Amino acid sequence: MHTSRFIRINSCLRPTTPCLRHVRHLSSPTLAVTVLGPGGTKKVASCVANLTKPGDVILLDGDLGVGKTTFARGFLREKMNDPHLQVTSPTFILTNEYEKGDVKVHHIDLYRLDTGQKEDFDVLQLDSVFQKDISLIEWPQRLSGRHPEEYLDVNISIPPLGESISATMSKKMEDEDAEEDGEEGDEKPMSTELNGIG
């Protein structure tokens, strides 16, 4: 997820969109969005989905029940071009794969894994997945640094005023982009932070 794609996320998230309450930049590679309920989270996710390509890794962080799977659902429905796609959390099976044409997305949930057990991760074949496919990873702190240098960190929280989403790009993603470019229901506010780290 390079900076130019990250900037396009910002333009996709117009504050006039009914499910979005507030869009602001926290720092250069960080965008914070306050959304109204799951519909807003799905809107942010669909914007991100439209800008991803094979090799992109998206880390979905946040407490239990804040909307990580809701984000994944919105992302996958947009990426697979199927508004009715059944998307469930792969908590017990670790990963669900979705494929359309030459696009393959792995929705991975690491909640049940130990951070220090290498053999737990072997079955996921993360090195291969990170290189050729798109990855959505819930509970990324369980990776204990096993993620690539480039990733988009999406942190979802429910602060006192509602749900918050913020995203930050990895520093490496920013640097490479500069080279590449030459420089629903009862709605409650929620916040999402999109972060790219490297």
C-alpha positions in Angstrom: 0.0 0.0 0.0 2.0 2.9 -1.3 1.5 6.6 -0.3 -0.4 7.5 -3.5 -2.9 4.7 -2.9 -3.2 5.8 0.7 -3.9 9.4 -0.4 -6.6 8.0 -2.7 -8.2 6.3 0.4 -8.5 9.8 1.9 -10.2 11.1 -1.3 -12.6 8.1 -1.3 -13.7 8.9 2.3 -15.6 12.1 1.9 -16.9 13.5 5.2 -20.2 14.1 3.4 -20.7 10.3 3.1 -23.6 9.6 5.6 -21.8 6.8 7.4 -18.6 8.9 8.0 -18.5 11.4 10.8 -15.0 12.8 10.6 -11.8 12.2 8.5 -8.5 13.7 9.7 -4.7 13.1 9.3 -3.0 12.3 12.5 0.5 12.4 11.0 2.0 12.0 7.6 1.3 8.3 7.0 -1.7 8.1 9.4 -5.4 8.7 8.6 -8.1 8.6 11.3 -11.7 8.2 10.4 -14.7 8.3 12.8 -17.5 6.3 11.3 -21.1 5.6 12.2 -21.5 2.0 13.0 -20.7 -1.1 10.9 -21.8 0.6 7.6 -19.0 3.2 8.1 -16.4 0.5 8.8 -17.5 -1.3 5.7 -17.2 1.9 3.6 -13.6 2.5 4.8 -12.8 -1.2 4.1 -14.2 -1.0 0.5 -12.1 2.1 -0.1 -9.0 0.2 1.0 -10.0 -2.9 -1.0 -10.2 -0.9 -4.2 -6.6 0.2 -3.8 -5.0 -3.1 -2.9 -2.9 -5.4 -5.1 -1.2 -8.8 -4.6 1.5 -8.7 -2.0 -0.4 -6.1 0.2 -0.7 -7.1 3.9 -3.4 -5.4 6.1 -3.1 -5.9 9.8 -6.5 -5.6 11.6 -6.0 -4.7 15.2 -8.4 -3.9 18.0 -10.1 -5.4 21.0 -12.5 -8.4 20.8 -15.8 -7.4 19.1 -14.8 -3.9 17.8 -15.3 -4.7 14.1 -12.2 -6.4 12.7 -14.4 -9.0 10.9 -16.8 -6.3 9.8 -13.9 -4.5 8.2 -12.8 -7.8 6.6 -16.4 -8.4 5.3 -16.6 -5.0 3.7 -13.1 -5.4 2.2 -13.8 -8.9 0.8 -17.3 -8.1 -0.6 -15.8 -5.1 -2.5 -12.6 -7.0 -3.7 -14.6 -10.0 -4.8 -17.3 -7.8 -6.3 -20.0 -9.7 -4.4 -22.2 -7.6 -2.0 -23.7 -10.8 -0.6 -20.5 -12.8 -0.1 -20.6 -14.8 3.1 -17.6 -13.7 5.2 -17.1 -15.2 8.7 -14.2 -15.0 11.1 -11.8 -17.9 10.6 -11.1 -18.1 14.3 -11.2 -21.9 14.5 -9.8 -22.7 11.1 -7.2 -19.9 11.1 -7.7 -18.8 7.5 -10.4 -18.4 4.8 -9.3 -17.9 1.2 -11.3 -15.9 -1.4 -10.5 -15.9 -5.0 -11.8 -14.1 -8.1 -9.9 -14.2 -11.3 -6.2 -13.6 -10.6 -6.9 -12.0 -7.1 -6.6 -14.2 -4.0 -7.3 -12.8 -0.5 -6.4 -14.6 2.7 -8.5 -13.7 5.7 -6.4 -14.9 8.7 -7.4 -14.9 12.3 -4.6 -15.5 14.8 -6.6 -15.2 18.0 -6.1 -18.9 19.0 -2.3 -19.0 18.2 0.6 -18.6 20.6 3.0 -15.9 19.7 6.1 -18.0 20.2 5.2 -21.3 18.4 6.7 -21.4 15.0 5.0 -24.6 14.1 1.6 -23.0 14.6 2.4 -20.7 11.8 3.9 -23.2 9.4 0.5 -24.4 8.2 -0.4 -20.9 7.1 2.6 -20.6 4.7 2.8 -16.9 5.4 6.0 -16.2 3.4 4.3 -17.4 0.2 1.0 -15.7 1.0 2.7 -12.4 1.8 4.5 -12.4 -1.6 1.7 -13.3 -4.0 -1.6 -12.7 -2.4 -3.5 -10.1 -0.4 -3.7 -10.7 3.4 -6.1 -9.5 6.0 -4.8 -10.5 9.4 -6.8 -10.3 12.6 -4.9 -10.3 15.9 -1.6 -9.4 14.2 0.3 -9.0 17.5 0.4 -12.8 17.5 2.7 -12.6 14.5 5.5 -11.4 16.8 7.3 -9.7 13.9 6.6 -12.4 11.3 4.9 -9.9 9.0 6.7 -8.3 6.0 8.3 -4.8 6.3 5.5 -3.3 4.3 2.0 -3.4 5.6 -1.1 -1.3 6.4 -2.0 -1.3 10.1 -5.7 -0.8 10.6 -6.6 -0.2 14.3 -10.3 -0.2 15.2 -11.5 1.0 18.6 -14.6 2.2 20.2 -13.7 5.4 22.2 -16.2 7.2 24.4 -17.6 9.0 21.4 -18.0 6.0 19.1 -16.0 3.8 16.8 -12.7 5.0 15.5 -10.6 3.6 12.6 -7.0 4.7 12.0 -4.6 3.5 9.4 -0.8 4.0 9.1 1.4 2.9 6.3 4.8 1.4 6.9 7.8 3.7 6.4 9.1 1.4 3.7 5.9 1.6 1.8 6.1 5.4 1.8 9.7 5.4 0.6 9.0 3.1 -2.3 5.9 5.1 -3.3 7.9 8.3 -3.4 10.3 6.5 -5.8 7.4 5.1 -7.8 5.5 8.3 -8.1 8.4 10.7 -8.4 8.0 12.2 -5.1 -26.6 -0.1 9.3 -28.9 -0.6 12.1 -28.6 1.7 15.1 -25.6 3.8 14.0 -23.1 4.8 16.6 -19.9 6.7 16.0 -16.9 4.4 15.6 -13.3 5.3 14.7 -10.8 3.5 12.5 -7.1 4.2 12.2 -5.3 3.1 9.1 -1.5 2.9 9.7 1.3 1.7 7.3 4.4 0.6 9.1 7.8 -0.5 7.9 
